[in-house]
Amino acid sequence: MTRWAPPPRSETAQAIYAAAEADRVENPESYRLGAGEADRIVERATAKHGTDGLGDPANWRPGLEQFLDSAAADGRLNAVGIRNAQDAVTGKLRARSIVAAKLRTEPTIAGRDLTPPIVIIGGWRTGTTFLFRLLARDPRLRAPRPLELYAPWRAASLDPAERERVIEAQAAEPNPLHVLNPSMAAVHDSGPALPEECVLGMGTTMRNWGFASTMRLDGYAAWLATQDFAAEYDAHRTMLQILDDGSARRWLLKAPAHTPELAHLASTYPGVCIVHLHRDIVETVASGASLFATYRSTYSDEVDGHDVGRFQVEQSELWFRRALDFRSSPAAASATILDLDYRDLVASPATTIGRVYAAAGIDPPDVTALIAEHDAAQPRHGKGRHRYTPEEFGIDPDALRERMAFYTDAVPVQR
């Protein structure tokens, strides 16, 4: 049976990995993980801004320790991966501190009204990125770019022209992820100029489903399943309030990681328009496993495709069960939910996109022109074709269909 194999590394990438491993041998204390390293991470994150902005440690310390323990025990990380894990949590704590300082100096931010956003969700690889980046071309909608998500305070301090110049300058530089793992451009293209999923801006409470997409974090993911995300979604709203520019453009957001947290999404943004994309369940899970495996291979030299497939099946089941629970709860009354079939999006994009505008209560633009503009700028398979099979990830299609029937039978667009 064919098993998934990691993509080959370029000579440039090999040199980067070799240098990092040599540095780990030279400076092993800089590559430690585990809950015992939490204080060092906190010190590093708050060196410039102090610890006051972090607030009550009970709100973030457990997640930090869970992440560090899981990265150490489960991650199978190479030296580059350890650096990435350390930088990820350091960056989230630093952002937490800076945002708190900004709210102290500009308390009116917390009172800014936000039009209920349009949020695209669904399983991984269900067409969410295509729909998101296509709709982002509508000037009446505002989709965030990485700068705005990683450093909303900085983006908000720049006037629109200056912000575009900064983003263009970033886009002109080599993409660090693509340098390490060029195959990521075909699997999930990314970059400073492209609209990106808002999960990049989440995690300042150390609760972020997106963390487990880039590295093996089984223990952390199991802990996340027990957590209340209310404070995390409060922080998400604060991020958008900081970025608000008074233009009245409606936020367009996208993240599969919202799928298990729809109750929080709806309570944070009453009136939210949730666009839920659905794809053949075997394609959804297998393609997601391929994405995760490729991503994880950037930070680990020990990625097992069957292990990734197991994780992807388990996580998908959890997410879809929670999404269905939301639909049957009173909280769903505060949201508009539009179900879309991936096949319809591919076969009849103009008609399908028109349904999104109708659900959001917005007059549609010239959808044909919008699609033509998007296809010209980002042609499908323009950076390579994403190829995978379920068997590479130990996925039995028939068994998976039976296991996920609770979901596929419940959603009307699936047939």
C-alpha positions as CSV (number, residue, x, y, z in Angstrom):
1,M,0.0,0.0,0.0
2,T,1.3,3.4,-0.9
3,R,2.1,5.6,2.1
4,W,2.4,9.4,2.1
5,A,5.9,10.6,1.7
6,P,7.1,14.2,2.5
7,P,8.0,16.5,-0.3
8,P,11.7,16.7,-1.1
9,R,13.6,19.7,0.3
10,S,15.6,22.0,-1.9
11,E,19.3,22.6,-1.4
12,T,18.5,26.0,0.2
13,A,16.0,24.4,2.6
14,Q,18.5,21.6,3.5
15,A,21.1,24.2,4.4
16,I,18.6,26.1,6.6
17,Y,17.7,22.9,8.4
18,A,21.3,21.8,8.8
19,A,22.3,25.2,10.3
20,A,19.4,25.0,12.8
21,E,20.4,21.5,13.9
22,A,24.0,22.6,14.3
23,D,22.8,25.5,16.4
24,R,20.7,23.1,18.5
25,V,23.8,21.1,19.2
26,E,25.8,24.2,20.1
27,N,23.0,25.8,22.2
28,P,20.7,23.1,23.4
29,E,19.2,25.3,26.1
30,S,17.6,27.5,23.4
31,Y,15.7,24.5,22.0
32,R,13.9,23.3,25.1
33,L,10.1,22.8,25.2
34,G,7.7,21.7,27.9
35,A,5.7,23.5,30.6
36,G,8.9,24.2,32.5
37,E,9.9,26.7,29.8
38,A,6.7,28.8,30.2
39,D,8.5,31.4,32.3
40,R,11.2,31.8,29.7
41,I,8.6,32.3,27.0
42,V,6.7,34.9,29.1
43,E,9.9,36.8,29.8
44,R,10.8,36.8,26.1
45,A,7.3,38.0,25.1
46,T,7.0,40.8,27.7
47,A,10.5,42.2,27.6
48,K,9.4,45.4,26.0
49,H,5.8,45.8,27.3
50,G,5.8,44.3,30.7
51,T,3.5,41.6,32.1
52,D,0.6,43.8,33.2
53,G,-1.1,43.4,29.8
54,L,-1.2,39.7,30.1
55,G,-3.9,39.9,32.8
56,D,-4.8,37.0,35.1
57,P,-2.5,34.0,34.3
58,A,-5.5,31.7,34.8
59,N,-6.8,33.0,31.4
60,W,-3.7,32.0,29.4
61,R,-1.1,30.1,31.4
62,P,-2.8,26.7,31.2
63,G,-3.0,26.9,27.5
64,L,0.7,28.0,27.2
65,E,1.8,25.0,29.4
66,Q,-0.5,22.6,27.5
67,F,1.0,23.8,24.2
68,L,4.6,23.6,25.3
69,D,4.1,20.1,26.9
70,S,2.3,18.8,23.8
71,A,5.0,20.3,21.5
72,A,7.6,18.5,23.5
73,A,5.8,15.2,23.9
74,D,3.9,14.9,20.7
75,G,5.5,17.2,18.2
76,R,8.5,15.2,16.9
77,L,9.9,18.6,15.9
78,N,13.1,19.3,14.2
79,A,15.2,22.4,15.2
80,V,13.3,24.7,12.8
81,G,10.0,23.3,14.3
82,I,11.1,24.0,17.8
83,R,11.9,27.6,16.9
84,N,8.5,27.9,15.2
85,A,6.7,26.5,18.3
86,Q,8.5,28.9,20.6
87,D,7.9,31.9,18.3
88,A,4.3,31.0,17.9
89,V,3.4,31.3,21.6
90,T,5.8,34.1,22.2
91,G,4.1,36.1,19.4
92,K,0.6,35.4,20.8
93,L,1.6,36.6,24.3
94,R,3.3,39.6,22.9
95,A,0.1,40.5,20.9
96,R,-2.0,40.0,24.1
97,S,0.2,42.5,25.9
98,I,0.3,45.1,23.1
99,V,-3.5,44.9,22.6
100,A,-4.1,45.4,26.3
101,A,-1.9,48.5,26.2
102,K,-3.7,49.9,23.2
103,L,-7.1,49.4,24.9
104,R,-5.8,51.3,27.9
105,T,-4.7,54.3,25.8
106,E,-7.7,54.2,23.4
107,P,-10.6,52.9,25.5
108,T,-13.2,53.9,22.8
109,I,-12.0,51.0,20.6
110,A,-14.1,48.6,22.7
111,G,-17.2,50.5,21.9
112,R,-16.9,50.4,18.1
113,D,-19.9,48.9,16.4
114,L,-19.3,46.2,13.8
115,T,-21.6,45.1,11.1
116,P,-22.2,41.4,11.4
117,P,-19.5,39.7,9.3
118,I,-19.8,37.1,6.6
119,V,-17.8,34.1,7.8
120,I,-16.9,31.1,5.6
121,I,-16.4,27.8,7.4
122,G,-16.4,24.1,6.6
123,G,-14.1,21.2,6.7
124,W,-10.5,21.7,5.5
125,R,-10.2,21.8,1.7
126,T,-13.9,22.3,0.9
127,G,-13.4,25.4,-1.3
128,T,-13.3,27.9,1.5
129,T,-10.1,29.6,0.4
130,F,-11.3,29.9,-3.2
131,L,-14.7,31.4,-2.2
132,F,-13.0,33.7,0.4
133,R,-10.4,35.1,-1.9
134,L,-12.8,35.5,-4.8
135,L,-15.3,37.5,-2.7
136,A,-12.5,39.5,-1.2
137,R,-12.2,41.3,-4.6
138,D,-15.5,43.0,-3.9
139,P,-14.5,46.5,-2.6
140,R,-17.5,46.6,-0.3
141,L,-16.1,43.7,1.7
142,R,-12.9,43.7,3.8
143,A,-10.9,40.5,4.1
144,P,-7.8,40.7,6.4
145,R,-4.3,40.1,5.2
146,P,-1.5,38.6,7.5
147,L,-0.2,41.9,8.7
148,E,-3.6,42.9,9.9
149,L,-4.0,39.6,11.7
150,Y,-0.6,39.2,13.3
151,A,-0.2,42.9,14.2
152,P,-3.6,44.7,14.1
153,W,-2.3,47.6,16.1
154,R,0.4,48.3,13.5
155,A,-1.9,47.9,10.5
156,A,-4.4,50.3,12.2
157,S,-1.7,52.9,12.7
158,L,-1.0,53.1,8.9
159,D,-3.1,55.0,6.4
160,P,-4.5,52.8,3.6
161,A,-1.8,53.8,1.1
162,E,1.0,53.3,3.5
163,R,-0.4,49.9,4.6
164,E,-0.5,48.8,1.0
165,R,3.1,49.9,0.6
166,V,4.2,47.8,3.6
167,I,2.3,44.8,2.4
168,E,3.7,45.1,-1.1
169,A,7.2,45.3,0.4
170,Q,6.6,42.2,2.4
171,A,5.2,40.4,-0.6
172,A,8.4,41.2,-2.6
173,E,10.5,39.3,-0.2
174,P,10.8,35.5,-0.4
175,N,8.0,33.7,1.5
176,P,9.8,31.9,4.4
177,L,7.3,29.0,4.4
178,H,7.7,28.4,0.7
179,V,11.5,28.6,1.0
180,L,11.4,25.8,3.6
181,N,8.6,23.9,1.8
182,P,8.0,24.9,-1.8
183,S,5.2,22.4,-2.2
184,M,3.0,24.5,0.2
185,A,2.4,26.9,-2.6
186,A,0.4,24.3,-4.5
187,V,-1.3,22.8,-1.4
188,H,-2.3,26.1,0.2
189,D,-0.8,29.3,-1.4
190,S,-0.1,32.1,1.1
191,G,1.6,35.4,1.3
192,P,1.5,38.9,2.7
193,A,-0.8,40.2,-0.1
194,L,-3.3,37.4,0.0
195,P,-6.4,37.5,2.2
196,E,-5.9,35.0,5.0
197,E,-8.0,33.1,7.5
198,C,-8.6,35.0,10.7
199,V,-7.3,32.0,12.8
200,L,-3.9,33.6,12.3
201,G,-5.0,36.4,14.6
202,M,-6.4,34.1,17.2
203,G,-4.7,32.4,20.2
204,T,-4.0,35.2,22.6
205,T,-5.7,33.2,25.3
206,M,-3.6,30.2,24.1
207,R,-6.7,28.6,22.6
208,N,-6.3,28.1,18.9
209,W,-7.4,25.1,16.8
210,G,-5.1,26.3,14.1
211,F,-2.0,25.5,16.1
212,A,-2.5,21.7,15.5
213,S,-2.6,22.2,11.7
214,T,1.1,23.0,11.4
215,M,2.5,20.6,13.9
216,R,1.6,17.4,15.8
217,L,-0.1,18.5,19.0
218,D,-2.4,15.7,19.9
219,G,-2.4,16.4,23.7
220,Y,-3.0,20.1,23.1
221,A,-5.9,19.4,20.7
222,A,-7.5,17.0,23.3
223,W,-7.2,19.8,25.9
224,L,-8.8,22.3,23.5
225,A,-11.8,20.1,23.1
226,T,-12.6,20.7,26.8
227,Q,-12.1,24.5,26.7
228,D,-14.5,27.5,26.6
229,F,-13.6,29.8,23.8
230,A,-15.6,32.8,24.9
231,A,-12.6,34.9,25.9
232,E,-10.9,34.0,22.6
233,Y,-13.8,35.2,20.6
234,D,-13.9,38.4,22.7
235,A,-10.3,38.9,21.7
236,H,-11.3,38.2,18.0
237,R,-13.9,41.0,18.2
238,T,-11.3,43.4,19.7
239,M,-9.0,42.6,16.9
240,L,-11.6,43.7,14.3
241,Q,-12.5,46.8,16.4
242,I,-8.8,47.8,16.3
243,L,-8.7,47.4,12.6
244,D,-12.0,49.2,12.0
245,D,-11.3,52.2,9.7
246,G,-14.8,53.7,9.6
247,S,-15.2,52.8,6.0
248,A,-18.4,50.7,6.7
249,R,-16.9,47.8,4.6
250,R,-18.3,44.6,5.9
251,W,-15.9,42.1,7.3
252,L,-15.4,38.9,5.2
253,L,-13.7,36.2,7.3
254,K,-12.8,32.6,6.7
255,A,-11.5,29.8,8.9
256,P,-12.4,26.1,9.1
257,A,-11.4,26.4,12.7
258,H,-14.6,28.3,13.5
259,T,-16.6,25.2,12.6
260,P,-16.5,23.7,16.1
261,E,-17.0,27.0,17.8
262,L,-20.1,28.4,16.0
263,A,-22.0,29.1,19.3
264,H,-19.2,31.5,20.3
265,L,-19.1,33.0,16.8
266,A,-22.8,33.7,16.8
267,S,-22.9,35.1,20.3
268,T,-19.9,37.4,19.6
269,Y,-21.4,38.6,16.3
270,P,-25.2,38.5,16.5
271,G,-26.6,38.4,13.0
272,V,-23.5,36.8,11.5
273,C,-23.9,35.2,8.1
274,I,-22.3,31.8,8.2
275,V,-21.5,30.2,4.8
276,H,-20.8,26.5,5.4
277,L,-19.2,24.6,2.5
278,H,-19.5,20.9,2.2
279,R,-17.6,18.4,0.1
280,D,-17.6,14.7,-0.4
281,I,-16.4,13.5,3.0
282,V,-13.6,11.3,1.8
283,E,-12.2,14.1,-0.3
284,T,-12.6,16.5,2.6
285,V,-10.7,14.3,5.1
286,A,-8.1,13.0,2.7
287,S,-7.3,16.4,1.3
288,G,-7.2,17.9,4.8
289,A,-4.8,15.1,5.8
290,S,-2.6,15.9,2.9
291,L,-2.6,19.6,3.8
292,F,-1.7,18.8,7.4
293,A,1.0,16.3,6.5
294,T,2.7,18.7,4.1
295,Y,2.5,21.5,6.6
296,R,3.8,19.4,9.4
297,S,6.7,18.2,7.3
298,T,8.1,21.7,7.4
299,Y,8.6,21.4,11.1
300,S,9.2,17.7,11.6
301,D,11.3,15.0,10.0
302,E,9.0,12.3,11.4
303,V,5.6,12.8,9.8
304,D,3.5,9.6,9.5
305,G,0.7,9.8,7.0
306,H,-1.5,7.3,8.7
307,D,-1.1,9.2,12.0
308,V,-2.1,12.4,10.3
309,G,-5.1,10.6,8.8
310,R,-6.2,9.3,12.2
311,F,-6.0,12.8,13.6
312,Q,-7.8,14.3,10.7
313,V,-10.7,11.8,11.0
314,E,-11.0,12.3,14.7
315,Q,-10.9,16.1,14.5
316,S,-13.3,16.2,11.6
317,E,-15.8,14.1,13.5
318,L,-15.6,16.4,16.6
319,W,-15.9,19.5,14.5
320,F,-18.9,18.3,12.5
321,R,-20.7,17.0,15.6
322,R,-20.3,20.4,17.3
323,A,-21.5,22.2,14.2
324,L,-24.6,20.1,14.1
325,D,-25.2,20.6,17.8
326,F,-25.1,24.4,17.2
327,R,-27.7,24.2,14.4
328,S,-30.2,22.5,16.8
329,S,-29.5,25.0,19.6
330,P,-31.4,28.3,20.4
331,A,-28.1,30.1,19.6
332,A,-28.5,29.3,15.9
333,A,-31.4,31.8,15.7
334,S,-29.0,34.7,15.9
335,A,-27.2,33.6,12.7
336,T,-28.0,33.1,9.1
337,I,-26.6,29.8,7.8
338,L,-26.1,29.1,4.2
339,D,-25.1,25.6,3.1
340,L,-23.1,25.3,-0.2
341,D,-22.0,22.2,-2.0
342,Y,-18.4,22.3,-3.2
343,R,-19.5,20.7,-6.5
344,D,-21.9,23.6,-7.2
345,L,-19.2,26.1,-6.4
346,V,-16.9,24.5,-9.0
347,A,-19.6,23.8,-11.6
348,S,-21.6,27.0,-11.3
349,P,-19.6,29.6,-9.4
350,A,-21.6,32.6,-10.5
351,T,-24.9,31.1,-9.3
352,T,-23.4,29.8,-6.1
353,I,-21.8,33.1,-5.3
354,G,-25.1,34.9,-5.9
355,R,-26.6,32.8,-3.2
356,V,-23.9,34.1,-0.8
357,Y,-24.9,37.7,-1.5
358,A,-28.5,36.9,-1.1
359,A,-28.0,35.3,2.3
360,A,-25.9,38.3,3.4
361,G,-28.5,40.8,2.2
362,I,-26.1,42.5,-0.2
363,D,-26.8,43.4,-3.9
364,P,-24.5,41.2,-6.0
365,P,-21.8,42.9,-8.1
366,D,-21.0,41.7,-11.7
367,V,-20.2,38.2,-10.5
368,T,-18.9,37.1,-13.9
369,A,-16.4,39.9,-13.9
370,L,-15.4,39.1,-10.3
371,I,-14.7,35.5,-11.2
372,A,-12.8,36.4,-14.4
373,E,-10.6,38.8,-12.3
374,H,-9.9,36.2,-9.7
375,D,-9.1,33.5,-12.2
376,A,-6.7,35.7,-14.0
377,A,-4.9,36.7,-10.8
378,Q,-5.0,33.2,-9.2
379,P,-5.6,30.5,-11.8
380,R,-6.6,27.2,-10.4
381,H,-3.5,24.9,-10.2
382,G,-1.4,27.9,-11.2
383,K,1.3,26.9,-8.7
384,G,1.0,23.2,-9.2
385,R,-1.6,20.5,-8.6
386,H,-2.4,19.1,-5.2
387,R,-2.4,15.3,-5.5
388,Y,-3.3,12.7,-2.8
389,T,-5.2,9.5,-2.2
390,P,-7.1,8.4,1.0
391,E,-4.9,5.2,1.2
392,E,-1.8,7.3,1.7
393,F,-3.3,8.3,5.1
394,G,-4.7,5.0,6.1
395,I,-8.3,6.1,5.3
396,D,-10.8,3.4,4.3
397,P,-13.4,5.3,2.3
398,D,-16.3,3.0,3.1
399,A,-15.5,3.0,6.8
400,L,-15.2,6.8,6.8
401,R,-18.5,7.3,5.0
402,E,-20.2,5.1,7.6
403,R,-18.5,6.9,10.5
404,M,-19.5,10.3,9.2
405,A,-23.1,9.5,8.1
406,F,-24.4,11.4,11.1
407,Y,-23.1,14.5,9.3
408,T,-23.5,13.7,5.6
409,D,-27.1,12.6,6.2
410,A,-28.0,15.7,8.2
411,V,-26.8,18.4,5.8
412,P,-29.3,19.0,2.9
413,V,-26.8,20.0,0.2
414,Q,-24.9,16.7,0.4
415,R,-26.3,14.0,-1.8
